[in-house]
Amino acid sequence: MTALELDAPTDPRGPHPGRGIIRRHPTRAAALACLVSFTAFWIVQRLAHVTMLDLMVYRAEGLTVRNGGALYDMVATSAHLPNTYPPFAALLFTPLTLLDVPAMRALATAGNLLLLLAVVHLSLRLVGRPRHLPGPAATLAVSALLVWCEPVWTTLRYGQINLLLAALVLWDLTRKDTQRLAGIGIGVAAGLKLTPALFAVFLALAGAVRAGQLLRSGAGGRGAWNVWLRQASVATAAFLGSALLSALVLPRDSHRFWTEIVFAADRVGEVEITANQSLRGALARLLHTHDPDITWIVVAGLTAALGLTLAVRSLLRGRRAWAAMACAATALLVSPVSWSHHWVWCVPMVILLGSEALRRTGTAARRWWAATLALGLLFGSFALWWVPHRWHQHEELQQNGVQMLLSDVYPIAGLALLALTGARLRRSGGRPGRDSAPGRPMPAVVGEPPARAAD
């Protein structure tokens, strides 16, 4: 993306034929690069004999619904994996039972690659990019690179739905203010998996603060109603609608989920295993214990308060992209279990840092490019798997300092992003960012910064 967006210096040896083709046909060149990258990715996954275990669990959930079985008593695959999702997800998984397994796996891989394109497109839209080349060219070029990040690789390896959840949330966060149903994507995502519900909480908090500001400025109760409160309300209604539908179709399973399963955090697996890239997993490895218990509750509570504060303040100052990434990092950090593939939010995070680099020149630009490269390499290095991590062997409880650093790379990245968000807020003081003009909750047209907004 950088090579396409920035003017390259003149080559004293004459124009390079390949560079000329890219400049004349950037979308075609990016499409070819993306096709080659995705094809190589598909081939490597087939050679690695990926099992798509989670996809098989989804299919088993759909079969259980069709057969009238108990959703939370079933186990699937040779690993005896249980169902941990809300019953609404099982309803949506029932169409998988209409396909044979090879067709389902091929469709899931193709669908996830398309969802990656959607996530990249929406992430670029969130940061207001690109500005100097066609949008499809930027989407294809960036996707060709970021498909090799470990969270994306593992999402496709297991046939997971993480990219779908990210696309639903980003779709809502990049819609116009005039869209009355903006928020429905967050609600549906939370109905499938509870973690995205934090985005509704974030919008509600920002909307409440904004309403307080408007009331103090003399606006009445009706005038204090704002876009963020509306989005939070729509998200909440969509989530409750998913729960109500599940209760009507699967009353027994719904009752059990909301009264028992939702509180069984250990049901999904061992807390300390390397795959768990939440604060709870990091603390379990750091303290050499299966359950950090009260320590995690305190640390997670403080992190949630800090992360949501940073996200709300960023949104109030017009920095929607930073607000969204702070909320995403917070959700991943404080969740009891955040598997490495849940961190597909690394895609918009890397894009955000790259966008900041493109806005600058000289030393500042080099620093942001270094940060972008470091984050990209961290998520593309598979470093967390360089340590002993056999299932049910509890090897993570005997890690040394270096091994702990490697197995905690994603929580460290999430905390670093929150720190960077706080640093940017301190440097900017009370000035609004580029995403929103002063006195307005969000721009009228997504991705078009106001002409006089400061940064």
PEDAHU-V902922 format. One record per pair of residues at least 4 apart in sequence whose C-alpha atoms are under 8 Angstrom apart, sorted by the first residue. I is the first residue (numbers start at 0). J is the second residue. If there is no record, write none. Layout:
I|J / I|J
This chain:
0|4 / 0|137 / 0|140 / 0|141 / 1|5 / 1|357 / 2|6 / 2|7 / 3|21 / 3|22 / 3|25 / 3|132 / 4|129 / 4|130 / 4|131 / 4|132 / 9|13 / 9|14 / 10|14 / 10|15 / 14|18 / 14|19 / 15|19 / 16|20 / 17|21 / 18|22 / 19|23 / 20|24 / 20|25 / 20|28 / 21|25 / 21|27 / 21|28 / 24|28 / 25|29 / 25|132 / 25|133 / 25|136 / 26|30 / 26|133 / 26|135 / 26|136 / 26|137 / 26|139 / 27|31 / 27|136 / 28|32 / 28|136 / 29|33 / 29|136 / 29|137 / 29|139 / 29|140 / 30|34 / 30|136 / 30|139 / 30|140 / 31|35 / 32|36 / 32|139 / 32|140 / 32|143 / 33|37 / 33|139 / 33|140 / 33|142 / 33|143 / 34|38 / 34|143 / 35|39 / 36|40 / 36|143 / 36|144 / 37|41 / 37|112 / 37|143 / 37|146 / 38|42 / 39|43 / 40|44 / 40|146 / 40|147 / 41|45 / 41|108 / 42|46 / 43|47 / 44|48 / 44|49 / 44|156 / 45|49 / 49|156 / 49|157 / 50|156 / 50|157 / 51|55 / 51|104 / 51|155 / 51|156 / 51|157 / 51|158 / 51|159 / 52|56 / 52|76 / 52|157 / 52|158 / 53|57 / 53|157 / 53|158 / 53|159 / 54|58 / 54|104 / 54|157 / 54|158 / 54|159 / 55|59 / 55|75 / 55|76 / 56|60 / 56|74 / 56|75 / 56|76 / 56|80 / 56|81 / 56|82 / 57|61 / 57|89 / 57|92 / 57|95 / 58|62 / 58|92 / 58|93 / 58|95 / 58|96 / 59|63 / 59|75 / 59|96 / 60|64 / 60|70 / 60|73 / 60|82 / 60|89 / 60|92 / 60|93 / 61|65 / 61|89 / 61|90 / 61|91 / 61|92 / 61|93 / 61|94 / 61|95 / 61|96 / 62|66 / 62|93 / 62|96 / 63|67 / 63|68 / 63|69 / 63|70 / 63|73 / 64|68 / 64|69 / 64|70 / 64|89 / 64|90 / 64|93 / 65|93 / 68|73 / 69|73 / 69|252 / 70|82 / 70|86 / 70|252 / 71|81 / 71|82 / 71|83 / 71|252 / 71|255 / 71|256 / 71|260 / 72|81 / 73|81 / 73|82 / 74|79 / 74|80 / 74|81 / 74|82 / 75|79 / 75|80 / 75|81 / 76|80 / 81|266 / 81|267 / 83|260 / 83|266 / 83|267 / 84|88 / 84|89 / 84|191 / 84|192 / 85|89 / 85|190 / 85|191 / 85|192 / 85|193 / 85|253 / 85|256 / 86|90 / 86|242 / 86|245 / 86|249 / 86|252 / 86|253 / 86|256 / 87|91 / 87|190 / 87|191 / 87|241 / 87|242 / 87|244 / 87|245 / 88|92 / 88|190 / 88|191 / 88|192 / 89|93 / 90|245 / 92|96 / 93|97 / 94|98 / 95|103 / 98|102 / 98|103 / 99|103 / 100|104 / 101|105 / 102|106 / 103|107 / 104|108 / 104|158 / 105|109 / 106|110 / 107|111 / 107|155 / 107|158 / 108|112 / 108|155 / 108|158 / 109|113 / 110|114 / 111|115 / 111|155 / 111|160 / 111|162 / 111|163 / 112|116 / 113|117 / 114|118 / 114|162 / 114|163 / 114|166 / 115|119 / 115|142 / 115|146 / 115|162 / 116|120 / 116|138 / 116|139 / 116|142 / 117|121 / 117|166 / 118|122 / 118|162 / 118|165 / 118|166 / 118|169 / 118|346 / 118|347 / 119|123 / 119|138 / 119|141 / 119|142 / 119|346 / 119|347 / 120|124 / 120|134 / 120|135 / 120|138 / 121|125 / 121|166 / 121|169 / 121|170 / 121|173 / 122|126 / 122|169 / 122|346 / 122|347 / 122|350 / 122|351 / 123|127 / 123|128 / 123|129 / 123|138 / 123|347 / 123|350 / 124|128 / 124|129 / 124|173 / 124|445 / 124|446 / 125|169 / 125|172 / 125|173 / 125|319 / 125|320 / 125|445 / 125|446 / 126|320 / 126|350 / 126|351 / 126|354 / 126|446 / 127|445 / 127|446 / 127|447 / 127|448 / 128|134 / 128|354 / 128|446 / 129|133 / 129|134 / 129|137 / 132|136 / 132|137 / 133|137 / 134|138 / 135|139 / 136|140 / 137|141 / 138|142 / 139|143 / 140|144 / 141|145 / 142|146 / 143|147 / 145|151 / 145|346 / 146|151 / 146|152 / 147|151 / 147|152 / 147|379 / 148|152 / 148|375 / 148|378 / 148|379 / 148|380 / 149|153 / 149|339 / 149|340 / 149|378 / 149|379 / 149|380 / 149|381 / 150|154 / 150|339 / 150|340 / 150|341 / 150|342 / 150|343 / 150|345 / 150|378 / 151|155 / 151|340 / 151|343 / 152|156 / 152|340 / 153|157 / 153|339 / 153|340 / 154|158 / 154|159 / 154|160 / 154|161 / 154|162 / 154|340 / 154|341 / 154|343 / 155|159 / 159|340 / 160|164 / 161|165 / 161|340 / 161|341 / 161|343 / 162|166 / 162|343 / 163|167 / 164|168 / 164|188 / 164|195 / 165|169 / 165|343 / 165|344 / 166|170 / 167|171 / 167|184 / 167|185 / 167|187 / 167|188 / 168|172 / 168|184 / 168|185 / 168|188 / 168|195 / 168|198 / 169|173 / 170|174 / 170|184 / 171|181 / 171|182 / 171|183 / 171|184 / 171|185 / 172|181 / 172|182 / 172|323 / 173|445 / 173|446 / 174|178 / 174|181 / 174|445 / 175|442 / 175|443 / 175|444 / 175|445 / 176|181 / 176|226 / 176|441 / 176|442 / 176|443 / 176|444 / 177|443 / 179|229 / 179|230 / 180|230 / 180|233 / 181|230 / 181|233 / 181|234 / 182|186 / 182|199 / 182|229 / 182|230 / 182|231 / 182|232 / 182|233 / 182|234 / 182|237 / 183|187 / 183|230 / 183|233 / 183|234 / 183|236 / 183|237 / 184|188 / 184|234 / 185|189 / 185|195 / 185|196 / 185|198 / 185|199 / 185|234 / 186|190 / 186|196 / 186|199 / 186|233 / 186|234 / 186|235 / 186|236 / 186|237 / 186|238 / 186|239 / 187|191 / 187|234 / 187|237 / 187|238 / 187|241 / 188|192 / 188|193 / 188|195 / 188|196 / 189|193 / 189|194 / 189|195 / 189|196 / 189|238 / 190|238 / 190|239 / 190|241 / 190|242 / 194|330 / 194|331 / 194|334 / 195|199 / 195|330 / 196|200 / 197|201 / 197|326 / 197|330 / 198|202 / 198|326 / 198|327 / 199|203 / 199|230 / 199|231 / 199|234 / 199|235 / 200|204 / 200|231 / 201|205 / 201|307 / 201|310 / 201|311 / 201|326 / 202|206 / 202|227 / 202|228 / 202|230 / 202|231 / 202|311 / 203|207 / 203|227 / 203|228 / 203|230 / 203|231 / 203|232 / 204|208 / 204|311 / 205|209 / 205|227 / 205|228 / 205|311 / 205|312 / 205|314 / 205|315 / 206|210 / 206|224 / 206|225 / 206|226 / 206|227 / 206|228 / 207|211 / 207|228 / 208|212 / 209|213 / 209|223 / 209|225 / 209|315 / 209|440 / 210|214 / 210|223 / 210|224 / 210|225 / 211|215 / 211|223 / 212|216 / 213|217 / 213|218 / 213|219 / 213|222 / 213|223 / 214|218 / 214|219 / 214|220 / 214|222 / 214|223 / 218|222 / 218|223 / 219|223 / 220|224 / 224|228 / 224|229 / 225|229 / 225|440 / 226|230 / 226|440 / 226|441 / 227|231 / 227|440 / 228|232 / 229|233 / 230|234 / 231|235 / 232|236 / 233|237 / 234|238 / 235|239 / 236|240 / 237|241 / 238|242 / 239|243 / 240|244 / 241|245 / 242|246 / 242|253 / 243|247 / 244|248 / 245|249 / 245|250 / 245|253 / 246|250 / 246|251 / 246|252 / 246|253 / 246|254 / 249|253 / 250|254 / 251|255 / 252|256 / 253|257 / 254|258 / 255|259 / 255|260 / 256|260 / 256|261 / 257|261 / 258|262 / 259|263 / 260|264 / 260|266 / 264|335 / 264|336 / 265|269 / 265|270 / 267|336 / 269|289 / 269|391 / 270|275 / 270|279 / 270|280 / 270|283 / 270|289 / 270|290 / 270|336 / 271|275 / 271|279 / 271|280 / 271|281 / 271|283 / 271|284 / 271|288 / 271|289 / 271|290 / 271|393 / 271|395 / 271|396 / 272|280 / 272|284 / 272|388 / 272|390 / 272|393 / 272|395 / 273|280 / 273|383 / 273|384 / 273|388 / 273|395 / 273|406 / 273|407 / 274|337 / 274|338 / 274|339 / 274|383 / 275|280 / 275|281 / 275|336 / 275|337 / 275|338 / 275|339 / 276|280 / 276|281 / 276|331 / 276|332 / 276|336 / 276|337 / 276|338 / 276|339 / 276|406 / 276|407 / 276|408 / 276|409 / 276|410 / 277|281 / 277|331 / 277|332 / 277|333 / 277|334 / 277|335 / 277|336 / 277|337 / 277|338 / 277|409 / 277|410 / 278|282 / 278|295 / 278|298 / 278|299 / 278|332 / 278|333 / 278|334 / 278|335 / 278|410 / 279|283 / 279|290 / 279|291 / 279|295 / 279|299 / 279|333 / 279|334 / 279|335 / 279|336 / 280|284 / 280|335 / 280|336 / 281|285 / 281|403 / 281|406 / 281|407 / 281|410 / 282|286 / 282|291 / 282|295 / 283|287 / 283|288 / 283|289 / 283|290 / 283|291 / 283|396 / 284|288 / 284|395 / 284|396 / 284|397 / 284|398 / 284|403 / 285|396 / 285|403 / 286|291 / 286|396 / 287|395 / 287|396 / 287|397 / 288|396 / 289|396 / 291|295 / 292|296 / 293|297 / 294|298 / 295|299 / 296|300 / 297|301 / 298|302 / 299|303 / 299|332 / 299|333 / 300|304 / 300|333 / 301|305 / 302|306 / 302|329 / 302|332 / 302|333 / 303|307 / 303|329 / 303|330 / 303|333 / 304|308 / 305|309 / 306|310 / 306|325 / 306|326 / 306|328 / 306|329 / 306|417 / 307|311 / 307|325 / 307|326 / 307|329 / 308|312 / 309|313 / 309|322 / 309|325 / 309|417 / 309|420 / 309|421 / 310|314 / 310|321 / 310|322 / 310|323 / 310|324 / 310|325 / 310|326 / 311|315 / 311|322 / 312|316 / 312|322 / 312|424 / 313|317 / 313|318 / 313|319 / 313|321 / 313|322 / 313|420 / 313|424 / 314|318 / 314|319 / 314|321 / 314|322 / 315|431 / 315|440 / 316|429 / 316|430 / 316|431 / 316|432 / 316|435 / 317|431 / 317|432 / 317|433 / 317|434 / 317|435 / 317|436 / 317|440 / 317|441 / 318|322 / 318|431 / 318|432 / 318|433 / 318|434 / 318|435 / 319|323 / 319|434 / 320|324 / 320|351 / 321|325 / 321|351 / 321|420 / 322|326 / 323|327 / 324|328 / 324|344 / 324|347 / 324|348 / 325|329 / 325|416 / 325|417 / 325|420 / 326|330 / 327|331 / 327|344 / 328|332 / 328|344 / 328|413 / 328|414 / 328|416 / 328|417 / 329|333 / 329|413 / 330|334 / 331|337 / 331|341 / 331|342 / 331|413 / 332|337 / 332|410 / 332|413 / 337|341 / 337|342 / 338|342 / 339|409 / 342|409 / 344|348 / 345|349 / 345|378 / 346|350 / 347|351 / 348|352 / 349|353 / 349|371 / 349|374 / 349|375 / 350|354 / 350|371 / 351|355 / 352|356 / 352|367 / 352|368 / 352|370 / 352|371 / 353|357 / 353|367 / 353|368 / 353|371 / 354|358 / 355|359 / 355|364 / 355|367 / 356|360 / 356|363 / 356|364 / 356|365 / 356|366 / 356|367 / 356|368 / 357|364 / 358|364 / 359|363 / 359|364 / 360|364 / 360|365 / 361|365 / 362|366 / 363|367 / 364|368 / 365|369 / 366|370 / 367|371 / 368|372 / 369|373 / 370|374 / 371|375 / 372|376 / 373|377 / 374|378 / 374|412 / 375|379 / 376|380 / 377|381 / 377|382 / 377|408 / 378|409 / 381|385 / 382|405 / 382|406 / 382|408 / 383|405 / 383|406 / 383|407 / 383|408 / 384|388 / 384|405 / 384|406 / 385|405 / 385|406 / 386|402 / 386|405 / 386|406 / 387|394 / 387|395 / 388|392 / 388|393 / 388|394 / 388|395 / 389|393 / 389|394 / 393|397 / 394|398 / 398|402 / 398|403 / 399|403 / 400|404 / 401|405 / 402|406 / 403|407 / 404|408 / 407|411 / 408|412 / 409|413 / 410|414 / 411|415 / 412|416 / 413|417 / 414|418 / 415|419 / 416|420 / 417|421 / 418|422 / 419|423 / 420|424 / 421|425 / 422|426 / 423|427 / 424|428 / 427|431 / 427|454 / 430|453 / 430|454 / 431|435 / 431|436 / 431|437 / 431|452 / 431|453 / 431|454 / 432|436 / 432|452 / 432|453 / 432|454 / 433|448 / 433|449 / 433|452 / 433|453 / 433|454 / 434|441 / 434|442 / 434|446 / 434|447 / 434|448 / 434|449 / 434|452 / 435|439 / 435|440 / 435|441 / 435|442 / 435|448 / 435|449 / 435|452 / 436|440 / 436|441 / 436|442 / 436|448 / 436|449 / 436|451 / 436|452 / 437|452 / 442|446 / 442|447 / 442|448 / 442|449 / 448|452
